[in-house]
Amino acid sequence: MKALRIPLTVGALVWLAACSSGAPKAPDLAPVTPIMSTRLAWTAQVGATLPGQRPLAVSGGVLLANAAGVLRELDANTGAVRWQADLGIGLNTGAGSDGNTAAVVSQGNELIAVRAGARAWSQRLPAPSYTPPLVAGERVFVLTADRSVLAFDASTGARLWASNRPADPLVLRHPGALLAVGDTLVAGVGGRVQGFDPNNGRQRWSAALATPRGTNEVERLVDVVGPVARLGTQVCARAYGAAIGCVDASTGAVQWSKTSTGLMGLAGNDTAVFGADSNGRVRAWARQDGRELWSMDRLALRSLTAPLAVGRVLVIADDKGLVHVLSREDGSDMARLSTDASGAAAEPVLSGNALVVQTRNGGVFAWLPE
């Protein structure tokens, strides 16, 4: 009998945990005296957005997708529309792009490539995907929810190769890890980070961040989630609800791993890796060995995105419509910004000097430093 693959959203699993624990209300936050000055440069409305549909920074702009199938590339400094394409079909993922070809996956399991604002080609996928496609090296790479990795020619859409693994009963409806590190394609497959030859799909190495444990399929769900914190060949990632760790993508060696209950991905700089626990505690770990540097629980009981690490700050958004600008040194408040009450659809992004957040109601907010 074919395995029944039931997609569970991160939100659904948080809701299940909340129902079982009584879910106390998040405490009110004290006012913040800004230490750094920003200004709201522009706002836009792009339509209702599914959780996990990430904005993408590209060539001084930001590429946005909504649930209804509209793609827009906006100028990051002004919000002006560079191009727009209405695909007329609901989307599961945000967009991937190399600046020439953009690619998304529809709710009907269709990989769609867009070029010059128009549909270029499409291909049917064997399973749903919730991870933005990776467009690199004149190819489009896709990670599907059944943990398969596929490659297509970016010009023609021809399928080049596929790497498959046995399907699991449950899949996580959340963006996974898919990136290029040198000449290796790196993907999160279950609780492992795996390296592939992008030319033929041959697996080069496999590194376990977490091993499925538990008495039921929900407890055994340990998919690697995005985004990841990459520095050179070091890739630091989170296995959903189980662990974080760093892998050398040139050899597949696990450099360190730590137990962690977080649900969202990581960010990092040259010395540290940052992330949030499922209870809203924000943490920093030493990139070299995983030693905890600091933790902060002022945002406890809030549903937080993955963070963005930029310069001397860490930026993280919540489900109440707030964007928290924190010191990367100790997590202290440096500023607090507001979007709308629907909360962020995904982690903040930086394009040029613009900090951009897209909300679930489709609001796009961009701030520039004073």
C-alpha positions as CSV (number, residue, x, y, z in Angstrom):
1,M,0.0,0.0,0.0
2,K,1.3,3.4,-0.9
3,A,2.3,5.5,2.2
4,L,-0.2,8.3,3.1
5,R,1.6,11.6,3.0
6,I,-0.3,14.2,5.1
7,P,1.2,17.7,5.1
8,L,1.4,19.4,8.4
9,T,2.1,23.1,8.7
10,V,4.4,24.5,11.3
11,G,1.4,26.5,12.5
12,A,-0.7,23.4,12.9
13,L,1.9,21.7,15.0
14,V,2.3,24.7,17.2
15,W,-1.5,24.8,17.6
16,L,-1.5,21.1,18.6
17,A,1.2,21.8,21.2
18,A,-0.6,24.8,22.4
19,C,-3.9,23.0,22.9
20,S,-2.1,20.3,24.9
21,S,-0.3,22.7,27.2
22,G,-3.0,25.4,27.8
23,A,-1.1,28.1,25.8
24,P,-0.6,31.0,28.2
25,K,-0.8,34.5,26.6
26,A,2.4,36.2,25.5
27,P,3.3,39.0,28.0
28,D,3.1,42.6,27.0
29,L,6.4,44.1,25.8
30,A,8.0,47.1,27.5
31,P,8.5,50.1,25.2
32,V,11.8,50.3,23.4
33,T,14.0,53.4,23.2
34,P,15.6,53.0,19.7
35,I,19.4,52.8,19.7
36,M,19.5,52.8,15.9
37,S,17.4,55.0,13.6
38,T,15.4,53.7,10.6
39,R,12.6,55.1,8.5
40,L,9.7,53.4,6.8
41,A,10.7,53.9,3.1
42,W,7.7,52.4,1.4
43,T,4.8,49.9,1.7
44,A,3.0,47.8,-0.9
45,Q,0.2,45.3,-1.0
46,V,0.8,42.1,-2.9
47,G,-2.2,39.9,-1.8
48,A,-2.6,37.2,0.8
49,T,0.5,35.2,1.4
50,L,0.9,31.7,2.7
51,P,3.2,31.2,5.7
52,G,6.7,30.3,4.4
53,Q,6.4,32.2,1.1
54,R,9.6,34.1,1.4
55,P,10.6,37.3,-0.3
56,L,13.8,37.0,-2.3
57,A,16.5,39.7,-2.5
58,V,17.6,40.0,-6.2
59,S,19.7,42.7,-7.9
60,G,18.7,45.6,-5.7
61,G,15.1,44.5,-5.7
62,V,12.9,42.1,-3.9
63,L,10.9,39.3,-5.6
64,L,7.6,38.5,-4.0
65,A,4.9,35.8,-4.5
66,N,1.4,35.5,-3.2
67,A,-0.9,32.6,-2.6
68,A,-3.0,33.5,-5.7
69,G,-0.1,33.1,-8.2
70,V,1.1,36.7,-8.7
71,L,4.8,37.4,-8.8
72,R,6.2,41.0,-8.5
73,E,9.7,42.3,-8.4
74,L,9.9,45.6,-6.6
75,D,12.7,48.1,-6.4
76,A,14.1,47.7,-2.8
77,N,14.7,51.4,-2.3
78,T,11.5,52.8,-3.7
79,G,8.9,50.0,-4.0
80,A,8.4,50.7,-7.7
81,V,7.2,47.6,-9.7
82,R,9.9,46.3,-12.0
83,W,7.8,43.6,-13.5
84,Q,4.8,41.5,-12.6
85,A,3.3,38.2,-13.8
86,D,-0.1,36.7,-12.9
87,L,0.2,33.0,-13.3
88,G,-3.5,32.4,-12.6
89,I,-2.9,29.5,-10.3
90,G,-2.4,29.2,-6.6
91,L,1.2,28.8,-5.3
92,N,2.7,26.8,-2.5
93,T,6.2,28.4,-2.5
94,G,7.9,31.7,-2.8
95,A,10.1,32.3,-5.8
96,G,13.7,31.3,-6.6
97,S,15.6,33.3,-9.2
98,D,19.1,33.8,-10.6
99,G,18.1,37.3,-11.9
100,N,17.1,35.9,-15.3
101,T,14.7,33.0,-14.6
102,A,12.3,32.9,-11.7
103,A,10.7,29.7,-10.6
104,V,7.8,28.8,-8.2
105,V,5.7,25.7,-7.5
106,S,1.9,25.7,-7.7
107,Q,-0.6,24.1,-5.4
108,G,-1.2,21.7,-8.2
109,N,2.4,20.4,-8.0
110,E,3.5,22.3,-11.1
111,L,7.0,23.8,-11.4
112,I,6.6,27.1,-13.3
113,A,9.5,29.2,-14.8
114,V,9.0,32.9,-15.5
115,R,11.3,34.9,-17.7
116,A,10.9,38.6,-18.6
117,G,7.6,38.7,-16.7
118,A,6.0,35.8,-18.7
119,R,5.6,32.1,-18.2
120,A,8.5,30.3,-20.0
121,W,7.7,26.7,-19.3
122,S,6.2,24.4,-16.7
123,Q,6.7,20.8,-15.5
124,R,4.5,18.5,-13.4
125,L,6.2,17.4,-10.2
126,P,5.7,13.9,-8.6
127,A,4.8,15.4,-5.2
128,P,4.0,18.8,-3.6
129,S,6.8,21.2,-2.8
130,Y,6.9,23.9,-0.1
131,T,10.5,25.0,-0.7
132,P,11.3,27.8,-3.1
133,P,13.2,26.3,-6.1
134,L,16.9,27.0,-6.4
135,V,17.9,28.6,-9.7
136,A,21.6,28.3,-10.3
137,G,24.1,27.2,-13.0
138,E,21.4,27.4,-15.7
139,R,19.4,24.8,-13.8
140,V,16.3,24.8,-11.6
141,F,16.5,22.5,-8.5
142,V,13.4,21.4,-6.6
143,L,13.0,19.8,-3.2
144,T,9.7,18.0,-2.9
145,A,7.7,17.2,0.2
146,D,8.4,13.4,-0.2
147,R,12.2,14.3,0.2
148,S,13.0,13.9,-3.5
149,V,15.5,16.3,-5.2
150,L,15.0,17.0,-8.9
151,A,16.9,19.1,-11.5
152,F,15.6,20.8,-14.7
153,D,17.2,22.8,-17.5
154,A,16.4,26.4,-16.8
155,S,16.1,27.2,-20.5
156,T,13.8,24.4,-21.7
157,G,12.4,22.8,-18.6
158,A,13.7,19.4,-19.5
159,R,14.2,17.1,-16.5
160,L,17.8,16.3,-16.0
161,W,17.8,14.0,-13.1
162,A,15.9,13.0,-9.9
163,S,17.1,11.6,-6.6
164,N,14.4,9.8,-4.7
165,R,13.9,8.2,-1.2
166,P,11.1,6.3,0.4
167,A,8.1,8.5,1.3
168,D,7.2,9.1,5.0
169,P,3.6,9.1,6.3
170,L,3.8,12.8,7.3
171,V,5.5,15.7,5.6
172,L,6.2,19.2,6.9
173,R,4.5,22.0,5.0
174,H,7.4,24.4,5.5
175,P,10.4,25.5,3.4
176,G,13.3,23.2,3.7
177,A,17.0,23.7,3.0
178,L,18.2,23.9,-0.7
179,L,21.3,25.8,-1.7
180,A,24.5,25.6,-3.7
181,V,27.9,25.5,-1.9
182,G,30.7,25.6,-4.4
183,D,30.1,22.7,-6.8
184,T,27.8,20.8,-4.4
185,L,24.0,21.0,-4.2
186,V,23.0,20.8,-0.5
187,A,19.6,19.8,0.5
188,G,17.8,18.9,3.8
189,V,16.4,15.4,3.4
190,G,14.5,14.2,6.5
191,G,16.7,14.9,9.5
192,R,19.9,14.8,7.3
193,V,21.8,17.3,5.3
194,Q,22.9,15.8,2.0
195,G,25.3,16.8,-0.7
196,F,24.6,16.0,-4.4
197,D,26.5,16.4,-7.6
198,P,24.4,19.0,-9.4
199,N,25.3,17.5,-12.8
200,N,23.9,14.0,-12.3
201,G,22.2,13.9,-8.8
202,R,24.7,11.4,-7.4
203,Q,24.9,11.7,-3.6
204,R,28.3,12.7,-2.4
205,W,27.7,12.6,1.3
206,S,25.0,12.5,4.0
207,A,25.2,14.0,7.5
208,A,22.7,13.3,10.2
209,L,21.6,16.3,12.3
210,A,18.8,14.4,14.1
211,T,17.5,10.8,14.2
212,P,13.7,10.4,14.3
213,R,12.4,9.3,17.7
214,G,9.1,9.1,19.4
215,T,6.0,7.0,19.6
216,N,4.0,8.6,16.7
217,E,4.7,10.1,13.4
218,V,4.3,13.7,14.6
219,E,7.0,13.2,17.2
220,R,9.2,11.5,14.6
221,L,9.1,14.5,12.2
222,V,12.6,16.0,12.1
223,D,12.9,17.6,8.7
224,V,15.7,20.1,8.2
225,V,14.0,23.5,7.8
226,G,15.3,26.7,6.1
227,P,16.8,29.1,6.1
228,V,20.3,27.9,6.9
229,A,23.3,29.9,8.2
230,R,26.1,29.4,5.7
231,L,29.7,30.7,5.9
232,G,32.0,29.5,3.2
233,T,31.6,25.7,3.1
234,Q,30.1,25.5,6.6
235,V,26.3,25.1,6.6
236,C,24.5,25.4,10.0
237,A,20.9,24.2,10.0
238,R,18.0,23.2,12.2
239,A,16.3,19.8,12.3
240,Y,12.7,20.6,13.1
241,G,12.0,20.4,16.9
242,A,15.1,18.3,17.5
243,A,18.5,19.8,17.0
244,I,20.7,22.3,15.3
245,G,24.2,21.7,14.0
246,C,26.9,22.6,11.5
247,V,28.2,20.5,8.6
248,D,31.2,21.0,6.4
249,A,29.7,20.9,2.9
250,S,33.0,20.0,1.3
251,T,33.3,16.7,3.1
252,G,29.9,16.1,4.8
253,A,31.5,16.0,8.3
254,V,29.2,17.1,11.1
255,Q,31.2,19.7,13.0
256,W,28.9,19.9,16.0
257,S,25.2,19.4,16.9
258,K,23.1,20.5,19.9
259,T,19.6,19.5,21.1
260,S,17.2,22.4,20.3
261,T,13.4,22.5,20.2
262,G,13.0,25.3,17.6
263,L,10.7,25.2,14.6
264,M,12.2,27.8,12.3
265,G,15.5,28.1,10.5
266,L,18.8,29.9,11.5
267,A,20.8,32.9,10.6
268,G,24.5,33.6,11.3
269,N,27.5,35.8,10.9
270,D,31.2,35.0,11.0
271,T,31.2,34.1,14.8
272,A,27.7,33.0,15.8
273,V,24.6,31.2,14.7
274,F,21.2,32.6,15.8
275,G,17.7,31.0,16.2
276,A,14.5,30.9,18.3
277,D,13.1,28.1,20.4
278,S,9.5,27.0,19.9
279,N,8.7,29.0,23.1
280,G,10.0,32.2,21.8
281,R,13.4,32.2,23.5
282,V,16.1,33.7,21.1
283,R,19.5,32.1,21.3
284,A,23.0,32.6,20.0
285,W,25.6,29.8,19.6
286,A,29.3,29.9,18.8
287,R,29.7,29.0,15.1
288,Q,32.9,27.1,15.9
289,D,31.7,24.7,18.5
290,G,28.0,25.3,19.3
291,R,28.7,26.7,22.7
292,E,25.7,28.9,23.8
293,L,26.7,32.6,23.8
294,W,23.5,34.1,25.1
295,S,19.8,33.6,25.3
296,M,16.9,36.1,25.7
297,D,13.3,35.3,26.7
298,R,11.5,38.7,26.4
299,L,9.7,37.4,23.3
300,A,8.6,34.2,25.1
301,L,5.3,32.7,23.9
302,R,5.4,34.6,20.6
303,S,5.5,32.7,17.3
304,L,8.8,34.0,15.8
305,T,10.2,33.8,12.3
306,A,13.7,32.7,11.6
307,P,16.1,35.6,12.2
308,L,18.1,37.8,9.8
309,A,21.7,38.6,10.8
310,V,23.1,41.8,9.3
311,G,25.9,43.9,10.5
312,R,25.7,44.4,14.3
313,V,22.0,43.5,14.5
314,L,19.7,40.5,14.5
315,V,16.2,41.1,13.1
316,I,13.3,38.8,13.9
317,A,9.5,39.2,13.3
318,D,6.6,37.8,15.2
319,D,2.9,36.8,14.7
320,K,1.7,40.1,16.3
321,G,3.0,42.3,13.5
322,L,6.1,43.4,15.2
323,V,9.7,43.3,13.9
324,H,12.4,43.2,16.6
325,V,15.8,44.6,16.0
326,L,18.2,43.1,18.5
327,S,21.9,43.4,19.3
328,R,23.8,40.5,18.0
329,E,26.1,40.6,21.0
330,D,23.5,40.0,23.8
331,G,20.0,40.2,22.3
332,S,19.2,43.6,23.8
333,D,16.6,45.7,22.1
334,M,17.9,48.2,19.5
335,A,14.6,49.1,17.8
336,R,11.1,47.8,17.3
337,L,9.1,48.2,14.0
338,S,5.5,47.6,13.1
339,T,3.8,45.9,10.2
340,D,0.2,44.8,10.3
341,A,-1.6,42.5,12.7
342,S,-1.5,39.5,10.4
343,G,2.1,38.8,11.3
344,A,5.1,38.0,9.1
345,A,4.7,35.3,6.4
346,A,8.5,34.5,6.6
347,E,11.7,35.9,7.9
348,P,12.9,39.4,7.1
349,V,15.2,39.9,4.1
350,L,17.8,42.5,3.2
351,S,18.1,43.8,-0.3
352,G,20.8,46.5,-0.6
353,N,20.2,48.7,2.4
354,A,16.4,47.9,2.6
355,L,15.0,45.7,5.3
356,V,11.9,44.1,3.9
357,V,9.1,42.1,5.6
358,Q,6.1,40.5,3.9
359,T,3.0,39.7,6.0
360,R,0.3,37.1,5.7
361,N,-2.2,39.7,4.6
362,G,0.2,40.6,1.8
363,G,1.5,43.8,3.2
364,V,5.1,44.6,2.3
365,F,7.1,47.0,4.5
366,A,10.6,48.3,3.7
367,W,12.8,50.3,6.1
368,L,16.0,52.1,5.3
369,P,18.6,53.4,7.8
370,E,18.6,57.1,8.6
